[in-house]
Amino acid sequence: MTRKYLFAGFGGQGLLFSGKVLAYKGLIEDKNVSWLPSYGPEMRGGTASCGVTISDGPIGAPIVLEPDVLVAMNLPSLDKYEEKVVPGGYIFVDSSLIERKVKRSDVKVFYVPATKLAGENGSSALANMILVGKLLKELGDYNADSVDKALGKCISARHADMLELNRRMMEIGRDF
């Protein structure tokens, strides 16, 4: 089985980190993985996206053109990528930042007020992790052990104090 993910939004929303956590989770579970970040020239506030492919078999190309799963954290990203999601795919929308509804009826859509929930629970900068927790739950792929190990790989020793907060944000998303 192969699943392609696309995380999209503004730079600074943790999209690349979200993809990295998902990619490490796949590696920990002995899957083949590709992780391909893409961002504009601006460091923060410019457009950013991250494609992740996780597969039981070889991955032919790292570019995610037709995602099975889209995580949209701003309106321009939803506008740009909504039509590219495969029929039967999933779209996760940060409804704190995006007011419009998805136009398609052939995909499963989840509206999660991730930025609002993250702010209410200690850090609005971790809305991305709420969305990752939600998508893993909805895809039937939330494995607490793998999630913990992936977070441990992605969070540097310098930011070790953020491990528990990231874990909690993923659990909030899982339980939403």
C-alpha positions as CSV (number, residue, x, y, z in Angstrom):
1,M,0.0,0.0,0.0
2,T,1.2,3.5,-0.8
3,R,-0.2,6.7,0.7
4,K,0.8,10.2,-0.5
5,Y,0.4,13.2,1.9
6,L,0.7,16.9,1.1
7,F,1.0,19.5,4.0
8,A,0.5,23.1,2.7
9,G,0.3,26.5,4.3
10,F,2.4,29.5,5.2
11,G,6.1,29.2,6.3
12,G,6.4,29.0,10.0
13,Q,3.3,26.8,10.5
14,G,5.4,23.7,11.1
15,L,4.5,22.0,7.8
16,L,7.9,20.6,7.2
17,F,8.2,19.4,10.7
18,S,4.8,17.7,10.4
19,G,6.0,15.9,7.3
20,K,9.2,14.9,9.0
21,V,7.3,13.4,12.0
22,L,5.1,11.4,9.6
23,A,8.1,10.3,7.6
24,Y,10.0,9.1,10.7
25,K,6.9,7.3,11.9
26,G,6.9,5.4,8.6
27,L,10.6,4.6,8.9
28,I,10.1,3.3,12.4
29,E,7.4,1.1,11.1
30,D,9.8,-0.3,8.4
31,K,8.1,1.4,5.5
32,N,9.7,3.1,2.4
33,V,9.5,6.8,2.8
34,S,10.1,10.0,0.8
35,W,10.0,13.5,2.3
36,L,10.2,16.5,0.0
37,P,9.9,20.0,1.4
38,S,9.1,23.0,-0.8
39,Y,9.0,26.7,0.3
40,G,9.2,30.1,-1.1
41,P,12.1,32.5,-0.7
42,E,10.6,34.0,2.5
43,M,11.6,32.1,5.6
44,R,8.4,32.9,7.5
45,G,5.1,33.9,6.0
46,G,5.8,32.7,2.5
47,T,4.2,29.6,1.0
48,A,5.4,26.2,2.1
49,S,4.5,22.7,1.4
50,C,5.8,19.3,2.2
51,G,5.1,16.0,0.3
52,V,5.5,12.7,2.1
53,T,5.0,9.3,0.5
54,I,4.9,6.2,2.7
55,S,4.8,2.8,1.0
56,D,5.2,-0.9,1.6
57,G,7.1,-1.0,-1.8
58,P,9.6,1.1,-3.6
59,I,8.7,4.7,-4.2
60,G,9.3,5.8,-7.8
61,A,9.3,9.6,-7.4
62,P,9.3,11.9,-4.3
63,I,7.0,14.5,-5.8
64,V,3.4,14.4,-4.6
65,L,1.3,15.7,-7.4
66,E,-2.0,13.9,-6.5
67,P,-2.1,13.5,-2.7
68,D,-4.3,10.9,-1.0
69,V,-4.2,13.2,2.0
70,L,-4.1,17.0,2.0
71,V,-3.5,19.1,5.2
72,A,-4.4,22.7,4.3
73,M,-3.4,25.3,6.9
74,N,-4.3,28.4,4.9
75,L,-6.9,29.4,2.2
76,P,-4.4,29.8,-0.7
77,S,-3.3,26.2,-0.1
78,L,-6.8,24.8,0.0
79,D,-7.6,26.8,-3.2
80,K,-4.4,25.5,-4.9
81,Y,-4.5,21.8,-3.9
82,E,-8.2,20.9,-3.3
83,E,-8.7,19.7,-6.9
84,K,-5.5,17.7,-6.9
85,V,-6.6,15.3,-4.1
86,V,-7.5,11.9,-5.5
87,P,-11.2,10.9,-5.4
88,G,-11.8,9.1,-2.1
89,G,-8.9,11.0,-0.5
90,Y,-8.9,13.0,2.7
91,I,-8.7,16.8,3.3
92,F,-7.9,18.2,6.7
93,V,-8.6,21.9,7.1
94,D,-7.5,24.2,9.9
95,S,-11.0,25.8,10.3
96,S,-9.6,28.4,12.6
97,L,-7.9,30.0,9.6
98,I,-10.0,28.8,6.7
99,E,-13.6,29.8,6.6
100,R,-14.7,28.3,3.3
101,K,-15.9,24.8,2.9
102,V,-14.4,22.2,0.5
103,K,-16.3,22.2,-2.7
104,R,-15.8,18.5,-3.6
105,S,-18.1,15.7,-2.5
106,D,-15.9,12.8,-3.5
107,V,-13.4,13.3,-0.6
108,K,-13.6,12.9,3.1
109,V,-13.2,16.3,4.8
110,F,-12.4,17.1,8.4
111,Y,-12.6,20.7,9.7
112,V,-10.4,21.0,12.8
113,P,-10.0,24.4,14.6
114,A,-6.4,23.5,15.1
115,T,-5.0,26.9,15.7
116,K,-7.7,27.7,18.2
117,L,-7.3,24.4,20.0
118,A,-3.5,24.8,20.1
119,G,-3.7,28.3,21.5
120,E,-6.1,27.1,24.2
121,N,-3.7,24.3,25.1
122,G,-0.4,26.1,25.4
123,S,1.0,26.9,22.0
124,S,-0.8,28.2,18.9
125,A,2.4,27.4,17.0
126,L,1.7,23.7,17.3
127,A,-1.6,23.6,15.4
128,N,0.2,21.4,12.8
129,M,0.6,18.6,15.4
130,I,-3.1,18.7,16.2
131,L,-3.8,18.1,12.5
132,V,-1.3,15.3,12.3
133,G,-2.9,13.6,15.3
134,K,-6.3,13.9,13.7
135,L,-5.2,12.6,10.4
136,L,-3.5,9.6,11.9
137,K,-6.6,8.7,13.9
138,E,-9.0,9.1,10.9
139,L,-6.7,7.0,8.7
140,G,-6.6,4.3,11.5
141,D,-2.8,4.8,11.8
142,Y,-2.3,6.4,15.2
143,N,0.3,4.2,17.0
144,A,1.3,5.9,20.2
145,D,4.7,4.1,20.4
146,S,5.6,5.0,16.8
147,V,4.4,8.6,17.3
148,D,6.6,8.9,20.4
149,K,9.7,7.5,18.7
150,A,9.1,9.8,15.7
151,L,8.8,12.9,17.9
152,G,12.0,11.8,19.7
153,K,13.8,11.7,16.4
154,C,12.5,15.0,15.1
155,I,12.8,17.2,18.2
156,S,16.4,18.1,18.9
157,A,18.0,17.9,22.3
158,R,18.1,21.7,22.4
159,H,14.2,21.6,22.3
160,A,13.7,18.5,24.4
161,D,11.3,20.6,26.6
162,M,8.9,20.6,23.6
163,L,8.5,16.9,23.4
164,E,5.7,16.5,25.9
165,L,3.8,19.6,24.4
166,N,4.0,18.1,20.9
167,R,2.8,14.7,22.1
168,R,-0.1,16.4,23.9
169,M,-1.1,18.4,20.8
170,M,-1.1,15.2,18.8
171,E,-3.3,13.6,21.4
172,I,-5.7,16.6,21.3
173,G,-6.0,16.1,17.5
174,R,-6.5,12.3,17.9
175,D,-9.3,12.9,20.4
176,F,-11.0,15.8,18.5
